[in-house]
Amino acid sequence: MGVFLHMRFAFPVEERSAAGRAAMESTVEELMPCLLPVEDCDIPEDFDPTVPPRTPQEYLKRVQIEAAKCPDVVVAQIDPRKLKKKQTVNISLSGCLPAPEGYSPTLRWQQQQVSHFSAVRQSVNKHRDHWKSQHLDSNVTMPKSDDEEGWKKFCLGEKLYLNTGVQVSNDENQGIDYVQVGFPPLLSIVSRMNQATVTSVLEYLINWFSEKEFTSELGRWLYALLACLEKPLLPEAHSLIRQLARRCSEVRVLEENKNENRVSALNLLICLVGRYFDQYDLADEPS
């Protein structure tokens, strides 16, 4: 047994007679008929709609009472400050730039990378609860999900993000200053990130990459975030990884030496987007 509920139409504000309201509601019933009509049921006089229903009839009666109390017009109170700045998801259908001659990886290499990446993802998912329970070092403070600038500094380091040129000490006695060089994507960190945060940080870093050079700090975080990205992809994540693959292909074209480590890293990201996340139109043709 089910009940079909509907909202009433909003008419111009005016005084309505009882007959007018009855005619109006009759019209609504004709336009939106109940899928499962509910007959009047015998309800005891002491029926209390605030008490959890004990029978199907009491449940249906309670639904009818609540529906009758619904206002004709409902206005949502929306705080515009809580809305994301970018509401529109633009999905481009353009593909990647072809790899320069000699830069495209072999099919065997691409298959090996996909297999290894799949194993990494399975390991992350299997041990997520364990790593999530590990205490973070006192110097690790993860930014809030919507703190774009904070995440860029956290992942890339203030030296790179602010382009300060500060010399980072390599003195083993002092340890590594992760605030300056960026925190690595440790399992104890990424395991604490839900899917909304993973997608947001991925967007922040891809936006950064769209205007900046590719670095090892950026590459390791992009790989880690892709490893945490759940399938099937949401439209926003789908658009982001395609944007990432296209940007990688643009940067690869500018590389003068095919043996550079950056070329392998760019090939890897394009490979994962194209062949693991099923964006085959972006995948490199085997060399």
Phi and psi restraints in degrees (value plus and minus 20) as a CYANA .aco file:
   2 GLY   PHI    -154.5  -114.5
   2 GLY   PSI     148.6   188.6
   3 VAL   PHI    -148.1  -108.1
   3 VAL   PSI     114.2   154.2
   4 PHE   PHI    -117.0   -77.0
   4 PHE   PSI      99.6   139.6
   5 LEU   PHI    -127.9   -87.9
   5 LEU   PSI     127.4   167.4
   6 HIS   PHI    -163.3  -123.3
   6 HIS   PSI     135.1   175.1
   7 MET   PHI    -107.6   -67.6
   7 MET   PSI     125.1   165.1
   8 ARG   PHI    -100.8   -60.8
   8 ARG   PSI     132.3   172.3
   9 PHE   PHI     -89.6   -49.6
   9 PHE   PSI     130.4   170.4
  10 ALA   PHI    -112.7   -72.7
  10 ALA   PSI      96.9   136.9
  11 PHE   PHI    -124.0   -84.0
  11 PHE   PSI     143.3   183.3
  12 PRO   PHI     -73.9   -33.9
  12 PRO   PSI     122.7   162.7
  13 VAL   PHI     -91.5   -51.5
  13 VAL   PSI      98.9   138.9
  14 GLU   PHI    -183.3  -143.3
  14 GLU   PSI     144.8   184.8
  15 GLU   PHI     -92.3   -52.3
  15 GLU   PSI     111.5   151.5
  16 ARG   PHI    -139.1   -99.1
  16 ARG   PSI     116.1   156.1
  17 SER   PHI     -97.5   -57.5
  17 SER   PSI     144.1   184.1
  18 ALA   PHI     -79.2   -39.2
  18 ALA   PSI     -61.0   -21.0
  19 ALA   PHI     -85.4   -45.4
  19 ALA   PSI     -58.5   -18.5
  20 GLY   PHI     -84.5   -44.5
  20 GLY   PSI     -61.6   -21.6
  21 ARG   PHI     -85.6   -45.6
  21 ARG   PSI     -58.8   -18.8
  22 ALA   PHI     -83.9   -43.9
  22 ALA   PSI     -62.7   -22.7
  23 ALA   PHI     -84.7   -44.7
  23 ALA   PSI     -59.0   -19.0
  24 MET   PHI     -83.3   -43.3
  24 MET   PSI     -67.3   -27.3
  25 GLU   PHI     -87.2   -47.2
  25 GLU   PSI     -50.7   -10.7
  26 SER   PHI     -84.1   -44.1
  26 SER   PSI     -60.9   -20.9
  27 THR   PHI     -82.8   -42.8
  27 THR   PSI     -60.9   -20.9
  28 VAL   PHI     -82.3   -42.3
  28 VAL   PSI     -62.2   -22.2
  29 GLU   PHI     -81.0   -41.0
  29 GLU   PSI     -56.3   -16.3
  30 GLU   PHI     -90.2   -50.2
  30 GLU   PSI     -57.5   -17.5
  31 LEU   PHI     -94.9   -54.9
  31 LEU   PSI     -54.4   -14.4
  32 MET   PHI    -148.5  -108.5
  32 MET   PSI      56.1    96.1
  33 PRO   PHI     -88.6   -48.6
  33 PRO   PSI     132.0   172.0
  34 CYS   PHI     -87.8   -47.8
  34 CYS   PSI     115.0   155.0
  35 LEU   PHI     -88.3   -48.3
  35 LEU   PSI     -60.3   -20.3
  36 LEU   PHI    -146.3  -106.3
  36 LEU   PSI      70.6   110.6
  37 PRO   PHI     -76.1   -36.1
  37 PRO   PSI     118.7   158.7
  38 VAL   PHI    -131.7   -91.7
  38 VAL   PSI     102.6   142.6
  39 GLU   PHI     -98.3   -58.3
  39 GLU   PSI     137.6   177.6
  40 ASP   PHI     -83.1   -43.1
  40 ASP   PSI     115.9   155.9
  41 CYS   PHI    -138.7   -98.7
  41 CYS   PSI     133.1   173.1
  42 ASP   PHI     -97.2   -57.2
  42 ASP   PSI      97.6   137.6
  43 ILE   PHI    -137.0   -97.0
  43 ILE   PSI     111.9   151.9
  44 PRO   PHI     -80.8   -40.8
  44 PRO   PSI     134.2   174.2
  45 GLU   PHI     -83.1   -43.1
  45 GLU   PSI     -49.0    -9.0
  46 ASP   PHI    -107.7   -67.7
  46 ASP   PSI      -1.1    38.9
  47 PHE   PHI     -81.5   -41.5
  47 PHE   PSI     106.2   146.2
  48 ASP   PHI    -133.2   -93.2
  48 ASP   PSI      88.1   128.1
  49 PRO   PHI     -87.7   -47.7
  49 PRO   PSI     -31.2     8.8
  50 THR   PHI    -106.4   -66.4
  50 THR   PSI     -32.7     7.3
  51 VAL   PHI    -110.7   -70.7
  51 VAL   PSI     118.1   158.1
  52 PRO   PHI     -71.8   -31.8
  52 PRO   PSI     113.8   153.8
  53 PRO   PHI     -82.6   -42.6
  53 PRO   PSI     124.8   164.8
  54 ARG   PHI    -127.2   -87.2
  54 ARG   PSI     -37.2     2.8
  55 THR   PHI    -154.3  -114.3
  55 THR   PSI     141.2   181.2
  56 PRO   PHI     -77.6   -37.6
  56 PRO   PSI     -57.0   -17.0
  57 GLN   PHI     -84.7   -44.7
  57 GLN   PSI     -62.2   -22.2
  58 GLU   PHI     -85.1   -45.1
  58 GLU   PSI     -57.0   -17.0
  59 TYR   PHI     -83.4   -43.4
  59 TYR   PSI     -66.5   -26.5
  60 LEU   PHI     -84.1   -44.1
  60 LEU   PSI     -59.7   -19.7
  61 LYS   PHI     -83.7   -43.7
  61 LYS   PSI     -60.1   -20.1
  62 ARG   PHI     -84.6   -44.6
  62 ARG   PSI     -59.3   -19.3
  63 VAL   PHI     -82.6   -42.6
  63 VAL   PSI     -61.8   -21.8
  64 GLN   PHI     -83.9   -43.9
  64 GLN   PSI     -61.3   -21.3
  65 ILE   PHI     -84.3   -44.3
  65 ILE   PSI     -63.8   -23.8
  66 GLU   PHI     -85.6   -45.6
  66 GLU   PSI     -58.6   -18.6
  67 ALA   PHI     -85.0   -45.0
  67 ALA   PSI     -57.2   -17.2
  68 ALA   PHI     -86.9   -46.9
  68 ALA   PSI     -45.0    -5.0
  69 LYS   PHI    -104.7   -64.7
  69 LYS   PSI     -27.9    12.1
  70 CYS   PHI     -86.1   -46.1
  70 CYS   PSI     115.0   155.0
  71 PRO   PHI     -90.3   -50.3
  71 PRO   PSI     138.3   178.3
  72 ASP   PHI     -84.0   -44.0
  72 ASP   PSI     -56.8   -16.8
  73 VAL   PHI    -149.9  -109.9
  73 VAL   PSI     112.3   152.3
  74 VAL   PHI    -137.8   -97.8
  74 VAL   PSI     108.9   148.9
  75 VAL   PHI    -133.1   -93.1
  75 VAL   PSI     103.5   143.5
  76 ALA   PHI     -98.8   -58.8
  76 ALA   PSI     114.3   154.3
  77 GLN   PHI    -111.8   -71.8
  77 GLN   PSI      83.0   123.0
  78 ILE   PHI    -128.8   -88.8
  78 ILE   PSI     109.8   149.8
  79 ASP   PHI    -111.4   -71.4
  79 ASP   PSI      86.0   126.0
  80 PRO   PHI     -81.0   -41.0
  80 PRO   PSI     -39.7     0.3
  81 ARG   PHI     -89.7   -49.7
  81 ARG   PSI     -42.2    -2.2
  82 LYS   PHI    -109.5   -69.5
  82 LYS   PSI     -25.9    14.1
  83 LEU   PHI     -98.1   -58.1
  83 LEU   PSI     123.0   163.0
  84 LYS   PHI     -86.8   -46.8
  84 LYS   PSI     128.0   168.0
  85 LYS   PHI     -84.7   -44.7
  85 LYS   PSI     -57.6   -17.6
  86 LYS   PHI    -130.9   -90.9
  86 LYS   PSI      84.6   124.6
  87 GLN   PHI    -114.1   -74.1
  87 GLN   PSI     -43.1    -3.1
  88 THR   PHI    -112.3   -72.3
  88 THR   PSI     112.5   152.5
  89 VAL   PHI    -122.4   -82.4
  89 VAL   PSI      95.1   135.1
  90 ASN   PHI    -118.7   -78.7
  90 ASN   PSI      99.0   139.0
  91 ILE   PHI    -128.5   -88.5
  91 ILE   PSI      90.9   130.9
  92 SER   PHI    -106.6   -66.6
  92 SER   PSI     120.0   160.0
  93 LEU   PHI    -114.1   -74.1
  93 LEU   PSI     -20.1    19.9
  94 SER   PHI     -91.1   -51.1
  94 SER   PSI     129.2   169.2
  95 GLY   PHI    -113.1   -73.1
  95 GLY   PSI    -191.4  -151.4
  96 CYS   PHI    -100.7   -60.7
  96 CYS   PSI     136.9   176.9
  97 LEU   PHI     -90.8   -50.8
  97 LEU   PSI     117.0   157.0
  98 PRO   PHI     -79.8   -39.8
  98 PRO   PSI     124.9   164.9
  99 ALA   PHI     -88.8   -48.8
  99 ALA   PSI     119.9   159.9
 100 PRO   PHI     -77.5   -37.5
 100 PRO   PSI     138.8   178.8
 101 GLU   PHI     -77.1   -37.1
 101 GLU   PSI     107.2   147.2
 102 GLY   PHI      69.6   109.6
 102 GLY   PSI     -26.0    14.0
 103 TYR   PHI    -116.1   -76.1
 103 TYR   PSI     -41.3    -1.3
 104 SER   PHI     -94.7   -54.7
 104 SER   PSI     112.6   152.6
 105 PRO   PHI     -94.3   -54.3
 105 PRO   PSI     140.4   180.4
 106 THR   PHI     -94.1   -54.1
 106 THR   PSI     141.9   181.9
 107 LEU   PHI     -84.7   -44.7
 107 LEU   PSI     -58.4   -18.4
 108 ARG   PHI     -81.8   -41.8
 108 ARG   PSI     -62.5   -22.5
 109 TRP   PHI     -81.8   -41.8
 109 TRP   PSI     -63.7   -23.7
 110 GLN   PHI     -84.0   -44.0
 110 GLN   PSI     -60.9   -20.9
 111 GLN   PHI     -85.2   -45.2
 111 GLN   PSI     -58.4   -18.4
 112 GLN   PHI     -84.6   -44.6
 112 GLN   PSI     -61.0   -21.0
 113 GLN   PHI     -86.4   -46.4
 113 GLN   PSI     -59.6   -19.6
 114 VAL   PHI     -84.7   -44.7
 114 VAL   PSI     -61.9   -21.9
 115 SER   PHI     -84.0   -44.0
 115 SER   PSI     -64.2   -24.2
 116 HIS   PHI     -85.6   -45.6
 116 HIS   PSI     -61.0   -21.0
 117 PHE   PHI     -84.1   -44.1
 117 PHE   PSI     -60.2   -20.2
 118 SER   PHI     -82.4   -42.4
 118 SER   PSI     -60.2   -20.2
 119 ALA   PHI     -85.8   -45.8
 119 ALA   PSI     -58.4   -18.4
 120 VAL   PHI     -82.6   -42.6
 120 VAL   PSI     -64.6   -24.6
 121 ARG   PHI     -82.4   -42.4
 121 ARG   PSI     -62.0   -22.0
 122 GLN   PHI     -84.4   -44.4
 122 GLN   PSI     -59.1   -19.1
 123 SER   PHI     -86.2   -46.2
 123 SER   PSI     -61.8   -21.8
 124 VAL   PHI     -81.3   -41.3
 124 VAL   PSI     -66.0   -26.0
 125 ASN   PHI     -86.3   -46.3
 125 ASN   PSI     -57.7   -17.7
 126 LYS   PHI     -87.0   -47.0
 126 LYS   PSI     -58.7   -18.7
 127 HIS   PHI    -126.5   -86.5
 127 HIS   PSI      -5.6    34.4
 128 ARG   PHI     -78.1   -38.1
 128 ARG   PSI     -67.5   -27.5
 129 ASP   PHI     -82.4   -42.4
 129 ASP   PSI     -57.2   -17.2
 130 HIS   PHI     -83.8   -43.8
 130 HIS   PSI     -69.3   -29.3
 131 TRP   PHI     -90.3   -50.3
 131 TRP   PSI     -51.4   -11.4
 132 LYS   PHI     -86.2   -46.2
 132 LYS   PSI     -47.7    -7.7
 133 SER   PHI    -102.6   -62.6
 133 SER   PSI     -30.5     9.5
 134 GLN   PHI     -94.2   -54.2
 134 GLN   PSI     120.9   160.9
 135 HIS   PHI     -94.7   -54.7
 135 HIS   PSI     117.9   157.9
 136 LEU   PHI    -101.7   -61.7
 136 LEU   PSI     132.3   172.3
 137 ASP   PHI     -81.6   -41.6
 137 ASP   PSI     136.4   176.4
 138 SER   PHI     -82.7   -42.7
 138 SER   PSI     -43.2    -3.2
 139 ASN   PHI    -109.5   -69.5
 139 ASN   PSI     -18.1    21.9
 140 VAL   PHI    -119.0   -79.0
 140 VAL   PSI      92.2   132.2
 141 THR   PHI    -144.9  -104.9
 141 THR   PSI      84.8   124.8
 142 MET   PHI     -93.6   -53.6
 142 MET   PSI     111.4   151.4
 143 PRO   PHI     -86.2   -46.2
 143 PRO   PSI     144.1   184.1
 144 LYS   PHI     -90.7   -50.7
 144 LYS   PSI     137.4   177.4
 145 SER   PHI     -76.7   -36.7
 145 SER   PSI     -56.6   -16.6
 146 ASP   PHI    -112.2   -72.2
 146 ASP   PSI     -10.3    29.7
 147 ASP   PHI    -111.8   -71.8
 147 ASP   PSI      64.0   104.0
 148 GLU   PHI     -81.5   -41.5
 148 GLU   PSI     -68.3   -28.3
 149 GLU   PHI     -84.2   -44.2
 149 GLU   PSI     -58.8   -18.8
 150 GLY   PHI     -82.9   -42.9
 150 GLY   PSI     -60.6   -20.6
 151 TRP   PHI     -90.5   -50.5
 151 TRP   PSI     -56.4   -16.4
 152 LYS   PHI     -82.6   -42.6
 152 LYS   PSI     -63.3   -23.3
 153 LYS   PHI     -86.3   -46.3
 153 LYS   PSI     -60.9   -20.9
 154 PHE   PHI     -82.7   -42.7
 154 PHE   PSI     -64.4   -24.4
 155 CYS   PHI    -102.0   -62.0
 155 CYS   PSI     -60.5   -20.5
 156 LEU   PHI    -117.7   -77.7
 156 LEU   PSI     -40.1    -0.1
 157 GLY   PHI      70.0   110.0
 157 GLY   PSI     127.9   167.9
 158 GLU   PHI     -86.3   -46.3
 158 GLU   PSI     -51.0   -11.0
 159 LYS   PHI     -79.7   -39.7
 159 LYS   PSI     -67.7   -27.7
 160 LEU   PHI     -95.7   -55.7
 160 LEU   PSI     -64.2   -24.2
 161 TYR   PHI     -84.7   -44.7
 161 TYR   PSI     -65.0   -25.0
 162 LEU   PHI    -108.6   -68.6
 162 LEU   PSI     -28.1    11.9
 163 ASN   PHI      32.7    72.7
 163 ASN   PSI      27.2    67.2
 164 THR   PHI    -102.4   -62.4
 164 THR   PSI     -44.8    -4.8
 165 GLY   PHI      53.8    93.8
 165 GLY   PSI      -3.9    36.1
 166 VAL   PHI     -86.4   -46.4
 166 VAL   PSI     115.1   155.1
 167 GLN   PHI     -98.7   -58.7
 167 GLN   PSI     101.6   141.6
 168 VAL   PHI    -111.7   -71.7
 168 VAL   PSI     108.1   148.1
 169 SER   PHI     -88.0   -48.0
 169 SER   PSI     118.1   158.1
 170 ASN   PHI    -123.8   -83.8
 170 ASN   PSI      -6.4    33.6
 171 ASP   PHI     -85.0   -45.0
 171 ASP   PSI      96.9   136.9
 172 GLU   PHI     -83.3   -43.3
 172 GLU   PSI     -47.5    -7.5
 173 ASN   PHI     -89.4   -49.4
 173 ASN   PSI     -50.9   -10.9
 174 GLN   PHI    -106.7   -66.7
 174 GLN   PSI     -41.1    -1.1
 175 GLY   PHI      61.2   101.2
 175 GLY   PSI     156.4   196.4
 176 ILE   PHI    -106.8   -66.8
 176 ILE   PSI     114.0   154.0
 177 ASP   PHI    -109.3   -69.3
 177 ASP   PSI      70.6   110.6
 178 TYR   PHI     -88.4   -48.4
 178 TYR   PSI     -42.1    -2.1
 179 VAL   PHI     -83.1   -43.1
 179 VAL   PSI     -55.2   -15.2
 180 GLN   PHI    -102.4   -62.4
 180 GLN   PSI     -61.4   -21.4
 181 VAL   PHI    -119.5   -79.5
 181 VAL   PSI     -27.2    12.8
 182 GLY   PHI      74.6   114.6
 182 GLY   PSI     123.6   163.6
 183 PHE   PHI    -101.3   -61.3
 183 PHE   PSI     115.0   155.0
 184 PRO   PHI     -91.2   -51.2
 184 PRO   PSI     137.2   177.2
 185 PRO   PHI     -97.6   -57.6
 185 PRO   PSI      49.2    89.2
 186 LEU   PHI     -84.8   -44.8
 186 LEU   PSI     131.1   171.1
 187 LEU   PHI     -81.2   -41.2
 187 LEU   PSI     -53.4   -13.4
 188 SER   PHI     -86.7   -46.7
 188 SER   PSI     -38.4     1.6
 189 ILE   PHI    -113.2   -73.2
 189 ILE   PSI     -74.8   -34.8
 190 VAL   PHI     -87.8   -47.8
 190 VAL   PSI     -45.2    -5.2
 191 SER   PHI     -88.7   -48.7
 191 SER   PSI     -37.8     2.2
 192 ARG   PHI    -108.4   -68.4
 192 ARG   PSI     -24.3    15.7
 193 MET   PHI    -114.2   -74.2
 193 MET   PSI     102.3   142.3
 194 ASN   PHI     -98.5   -58.5
 194 ASN   PSI     156.8   196.8
 195 GLN   PHI     -84.0   -44.0
 195 GLN   PSI     -54.7   -14.7
 196 ALA   PHI     -83.9   -43.9
 196 ALA   PSI     -61.0   -21.0
 197 THR   PHI     -90.5   -50.5
 197 THR   PSI     -61.0   -21.0
 198 VAL   PHI     -77.1   -37.1
 198 VAL   PSI     -66.7   -26.7
 199 THR   PHI     -86.1   -46.1
 199 THR   PSI     -60.8   -20.8
 200 SER   PHI     -84.0   -44.0
 200 SER   PSI     -67.5   -27.5
 201 VAL   PHI     -85.6   -45.6
 201 VAL   PSI     -57.4   -17.4
 202 LEU   PHI     -79.9   -39.9
 202 LEU   PSI     -62.3   -22.3
 203 GLU   PHI     -84.2   -44.2
 203 GLU   PSI     -63.0   -23.0
 204 TYR   PHI     -79.7   -39.7
 204 TYR   PSI     -65.5   -25.5
 205 LEU   PHI     -93.1   -53.1
 205 LEU   PSI     -54.9   -14.9
 206 ILE   PHI     -88.4   -48.4
 206 ILE   PSI     -57.8   -17.8
 207 ASN   PHI     -81.0   -41.0
 207 ASN   PSI     -61.0   -21.0
 208 TRP   PHI     -82.4   -42.4
 208 TRP   PSI     -66.0   -26.0
 209 PHE   PHI     -84.3   -44.3
 209 PHE   PSI     -47.0    -7.0
 210 SER   PHI     -85.6   -45.6
 210 SER   PSI     -38.0     2.0
 211 GLU   PHI    -143.8  -103.8
 211 GLU   PSI     -24.8    15.2
 212 LYS   PHI    -142.7  -102.7
 212 LYS   PSI     153.7   193.7
 213 GLU   PHI     -98.9   -58.9
 213 GLU   PSI     142.3   182.3
 214 PHE   PHI    -102.3   -62.3
 214 PHE   PSI     113.2   153.2
 215 THR   PHI    -149.7  -109.7
 215 THR   PSI     143.9   183.9
 216 SER   PHI     -85.0   -45.0
 216 SER   PSI     -56.4   -16.4
 217 GLU   PHI     -81.1   -41.1
 217 GLU   PSI     -62.4   -22.4
 218 LEU   PHI     -87.3   -47.3
 218 LEU   PSI     -63.8   -23.8
 219 GLY   PHI     -81.0   -41.0
 219 GLY   PSI     -63.4   -23.4
 220 ARG   PHI     -87.0   -47.0
 220 ARG   PSI     -54.3   -14.3
 221 TRP   PHI     -93.3   -53.3
 221 TRP   PSI     -59.1   -19.1
 222 LEU   PHI     -81.8   -41.8
 222 LEU   PSI     -62.6   -22.6
 223 TYR   PHI     -82.3   -42.3
 223 TYR   PSI     -65.5   -25.5
 224 ALA   PHI     -84.1   -44.1
 224 ALA   PSI     -61.1   -21.1
 225 LEU   PHI     -87.9   -47.9
 225 LEU   PSI     -58.3   -18.3
 226 LEU   PHI     -84.1   -44.1
 226 LEU   PSI     -54.8   -14.8
 227 ALA   PHI     -87.3   -47.3
 227 ALA   PSI     -43.6    -3.6
 228 CYS   PHI    -117.6   -77.6
 228 CYS   PSI     -25.1    14.9
 229 LEU   PHI     -99.9   -59.9
 229 LEU   PSI     101.9   141.9
 230 GLU   PHI    -100.8   -60.8
 230 GLU   PSI     126.2   166.2
 231 LYS   PHI    -125.0   -85.0
 231 LYS   PSI     128.0   168.0
 232 PRO   PHI     -90.8   -50.8
 232 PRO   PSI     130.5   170.5
 233 LEU   PHI     -93.8   -53.8
 233 LEU   PSI     121.4   161.4
 234 LEU   PHI     -94.7   -54.7
 234 LEU   PSI     136.8   176.8
 235 PRO   PHI     -73.0   -33.0
 235 PRO   PSI     -60.2   -20.2
 236 GLU   PHI     -84.9   -44.9
 236 GLU   PSI     -63.9   -23.9
 237 ALA   PHI     -86.2   -46.2
 237 ALA   PSI     -57.9   -17.9
 238 HIS   PHI     -78.7   -38.7
 238 HIS   PSI     -66.4   -26.4
 239 SER   PHI     -84.4   -44.4
 239 SER   PSI     -59.9   -19.9
 240 LEU   PHI     -84.8   -44.8
 240 LEU   PSI     -66.9   -26.9
 241 ILE   PHI     -89.7   -49.7
 241 ILE   PSI     -50.4   -10.4
 242 ARG   PHI     -87.9   -47.9
 242 ARG   PSI     -61.0   -21.0
 243 GLN   PHI     -80.6   -40.6
 243 GLN   PSI     -59.7   -19.7
 244 LEU   PHI     -82.7   -42.7
 244 LEU   PSI     -67.6   -27.6
 245 ALA   PHI     -82.3   -42.3
 245 ALA   PSI     -61.6   -21.6
 246 ARG   PHI     -85.2   -45.2
 246 ARG   PSI     -60.3   -20.3
 247 ARG   PHI     -85.1   -45.1
 247 ARG   PSI     -59.4   -19.4
 248 CYS   PHI     -80.9   -40.9
 248 CYS   PSI     -60.5   -20.5
 249 SER   PHI     -87.1   -47.1
 249 SER   PSI     -54.2   -14.2
 250 GLU   PHI     -87.2   -47.2
 250 GLU   PSI     -61.8   -21.8
 251 VAL   PHI     -89.9   -49.9
 251 VAL   PSI     -57.2   -17.2
 252 ARG   PHI     -82.2   -42.2
 252 ARG   PSI     -56.5   -16.5
 253 VAL   PHI     -80.9   -40.9
 253 VAL   PSI     -49.0    -9.0
 254 LEU   PHI    -105.3   -65.3
 254 LEU   PSI     -30.1     9.9
 255 GLU   PHI     -92.7   -52.7
 255 GLU   PSI     108.9   148.9
 256 GLU   PHI    -105.5   -65.5
 256 GLU   PSI     -44.1    -4.1
 257 ASN   PHI    -138.6   -98.6
 257 ASN   PSI      97.1   137.1
 258 LYS   PHI     -88.8   -48.8
 258 LYS   PSI     -34.2     5.8
 259 ASN   PHI    -110.4   -70.4
 259 ASN   PSI     -19.9    20.1
 260 GLU   PHI     -83.0   -43.0
 260 GLU   PSI     124.0   164.0
 261 ASN   PHI     -80.5   -40.5
 261 ASN   PSI     -50.7   -10.7
 262 ARG   PHI     -84.5   -44.5
 262 ARG   PSI     -53.0   -13.0
 263 VAL   PHI     -83.8   -43.8
 263 VAL   PSI     -63.4   -23.4
 264 SER   PHI     -82.8   -42.8
 264 SER   PSI     -60.5   -20.5
 265 ALA   PHI     -85.8   -45.8
 265 ALA   PSI     -62.3   -22.3
 266 LEU   PHI     -85.6   -45.6
 266 LEU   PSI     -61.6   -21.6
 267 ASN   PHI     -80.4   -40.4
 267 ASN   PSI     -58.4   -18.4
 268 LEU   PHI     -83.8   -43.8
 268 LEU   PSI     -66.8   -26.8
 269 LEU   PHI     -84.4   -44.4
 269 LEU   PSI     -61.2   -21.2
 270 ILE   PHI     -83.2   -43.2
 270 ILE   PSI     -60.3   -20.3
 271 CYS   PHI     -81.7   -41.7
 271 CYS   PSI     -65.9   -25.9
 272 LEU   PHI     -85.8   -45.8
 272 LEU   PSI     -62.9   -22.9
 273 VAL   PHI     -83.3   -43.3
 273 VAL   PSI     -65.7   -25.7
 274 GLY   PHI     -93.5   -53.5
 274 GLY   PSI     -63.6   -23.6
 275 ARG   PHI    -125.0   -85.0
 275 ARG   PSI     -47.1    -7.1
 276 TYR   PHI    -108.7   -68.7
 276 TYR   PSI     -62.9   -22.9
 277 PHE   PHI    -112.3   -72.3
 277 PHE   PSI      -5.1    34.9
 278 ASP   PHI      44.8    84.8
 278 ASP   PSI       9.4    49.4
 279 GLN   PHI    -118.8   -78.8
 279 GLN   PSI      46.0    86.0
 280 TYR   PHI     -84.2   -44.2
 280 TYR   PSI     -43.4    -3.4
 281 ASP   PHI     -88.9   -48.9
 281 ASP   PSI     -35.4     4.6
 282 LEU   PHI    -118.5   -78.5
 282 LEU   PSI     -29.0    11.0
 283 ALA   PHI     -89.5   -49.5
 283 ALA   PSI     127.9   167.9
 284 ASP   PHI     -90.5   -50.5
 284 ASP   PSI     121.0   161.0
 285 GLU   PHI     -92.5   -52.5
 285 GLU   PSI     112.9   152.9
 286 PRO   PHI     -78.1   -38.1
 286 PRO   PSI     122.0   162.0
